[in-house]
Amino acid sequence: MSKQKPEGQLAAEIAEVFLQFQPGGKFGPIENRNEFDKLVDSLPPEEKELTRELTHYADLVRYFAEQKLKTGADIADAMFAAAKLPVPERTARIREINQVLMERLNRAGQGDGFRN
């Protein structure tokens, strides 16, 4: 037999978990890019590189969404396939995916915001 917690206690525990994902919580979003960069710099080299590529990917996807452009089903498929690769290969594959997205932006005449 399992012990059931009172409904109020369970709700309070769930609320506490959700608070951890709010801004300022342990797992909440990092609003300050400098703070995020410090966190990334503290990672081991392979994870740091992967995190940077994933951040570039997220920035590109957000820009596509803001411009009401579609990334394409091939990009989603490529990301799902990349997720199954070992970290170094995953990083390289995501870098390639980011390059494809940049080329699509340039072809669409929308790439000015991302040029270095």
C-alpha positions in Angstrom: 0.0 0.0 0.0 1.2 3.5 -0.8 0.7 6.4 1.4 -1.2 9.3 -0.2 -0.4 12.8 0.7 -3.1 15.2 1.5 -4.2 17.2 -1.5 -3.1 20.5 -0.1 0.4 19.2 0.6 0.8 17.7 -2.8 -0.4 21.0 -4.4 2.2 22.9 -2.3 5.0 20.6 -3.4 4.0 20.9 -7.0 3.9 24.7 -6.7 7.4 24.7 -5.1 8.7 22.7 -8.1 7.2 25.1 -10.6 8.8 28.0 -8.7 12.2 26.6 -9.5 11.6 27.1 -13.2 10.5 30.7 -12.8 12.9 33.7 -13.4 15.3 33.7 -10.4 14.7 30.0 -9.6 17.3 27.4 -9.7 16.3 26.2 -13.2 14.8 29.5 -14.4 15.7 31.3 -17.5 18.8 33.5 -17.5 17.8 36.9 -18.7 21.2 38.5 -18.7 23.4 37.3 -21.6 26.6 38.0 -19.7 25.5 35.8 -16.8 24.6 33.1 -19.4 28.0 33.4 -21.0 29.8 33.0 -17.6 27.8 29.9 -17.0 28.7 28.5 -20.4 32.3 29.3 -19.9 32.3 27.2 -16.8 31.4 24.1 -18.7 33.9 21.5 -20.0 35.2 22.3 -23.5 33.0 19.9 -25.4 29.8 20.9 -23.6 30.7 24.6 -23.9 31.0 24.3 -27.7 27.8 22.3 -28.0 25.9 24.8 -25.8 27.2 27.7 -27.9 26.0 26.0 -31.1 22.6 25.2 -29.5 22.3 28.9 -28.4 23.0 30.0 -32.0 20.4 27.6 -33.2 17.8 28.9 -30.7 18.6 32.5 -31.7 18.2 31.6 -35.4 14.9 29.8 -34.8 13.6 32.7 -32.7 14.5 35.1 -35.5 12.8 32.9 -38.1 9.7 32.9 -36.0 9.8 36.7 -35.5 10.1 37.2 -39.2 7.3 34.6 -39.8 9.7 32.4 -41.8 9.7 28.7 -41.7 12.9 26.8 -41.0 11.6 23.7 -42.9 10.9 20.1 -41.9 14.4 19.1 -43.0 15.9 21.2 -40.2 13.7 19.6 -37.5 14.6 16.2 -38.9 18.3 17.0 -38.8 18.1 18.2 -35.2 16.3 15.0 -34.1 19.0 13.0 -35.9 21.8 15.2 -34.3 20.4 14.5 -30.8 21.4 10.9 -31.2 25.1 11.6 -32.0 28.0 11.7 -29.6 28.7 15.3 -28.4 31.6 16.2 -30.8 29.6 14.9 -33.9 26.4 16.5 -32.6 28.2 19.9 -32.2 29.6 19.7 -35.8 26.2 18.7 -37.2 24.4 21.5 -35.4 27.0 23.9 -36.7 26.2 22.7 -40.2 22.4 23.1 -39.5 23.1 26.7 -38.3 25.0 27.4 -41.5 22.1 26.1 -43.6 19.7 28.4 -41.7 22.1 31.4 -42.2 22.2 30.7 -45.9 18.4 30.5 -46.0 18.2 33.9 -44.3 20.6 35.4 -46.8 18.6 34.0 -49.8 15.5 35.4 -48.3 17.2 38.8 -47.9 16.7 38.6 -44.1 20.3 38.0 -43.0 21.5 41.4 -42.1 20.8 41.0 -38.3 23.2 38.0 -38.0 26.2 39.1 -40.0 29.5 39.3 -38.1 
